[in-house]
């Protein structure tokens, strides 16, 4: 799978908050964070409805906030 976005959508002065419904491994959000930073914008964190991560380091690296943990379901 290839993850991308149009570079013209963000500029170096933008701050980016990524919003998603569910996170499981964090791979896609980590890749998106890298793309945002490569574009020169400031990644400020991620917000999800359900957090299914097992890796606390990934949660910290993403600045992740969630409404529910998968354990709550």
N, C-alpha and C positions, 0 to 999 in steps of 0.2 A: 504494500500500500504506500502511496506517495501522499504526503501532507504538504499543502502549499496554500498560499493566498496571494492576491495581487498586491504587490509592493506599494502601489499608489494608494492603498487604503489607509496606511499609517505613515506617519513621519517621525522624525527624530524628537519632536516636542510632545508626542503623544504618550499617554500612560494607558496601559492595556490591562484590563481585568478579563480573564477568560471565564466564561460561564458554560456549564455543561450539566446534563441531568444525572450522570452516573460516572464514577471513576472506579476502575478495577485494578489495573497495574500501574497506571500513570504514564505509560509510554507515549501516548499521543499528546498529553499535556506537556510533558517534558520536551518533546520535539517542537511543539508550538511555542513554548517559552523560548527555545533556542532561535526559532525563526523570527520572533518578535525582537529579540535582542540583536540579531544579525541585521534587522532592518533599521536599527538605531533607536527604536522606541524603548520605553521603560516598562518592563513587565512588573506589575504590582501584585499579582496573585491570581488565585483561581477560586471560584465558588461553584459548588455542586449541590444537588439535592441529596444524593446518596453516596456516601464514602465507603467503598469496598476495599480500600488499600490495607495491606498487611505490613507494608514497609513504612515505618515512621520517618525515615530519612527522606523518602520521596515526598511525603506529606509536608515536611519542613521546607524542602527545596522548592516546592511549588507554592508555598504560602497558602495552603489549602484551607478553606472554610466550607463547612457542610451543614445541612439541616438535619440529616439523619446518618447514622452508621448502619451498615448492612446488618449488623447484629441486632438492630432495633426492629427489623422487619420480621 
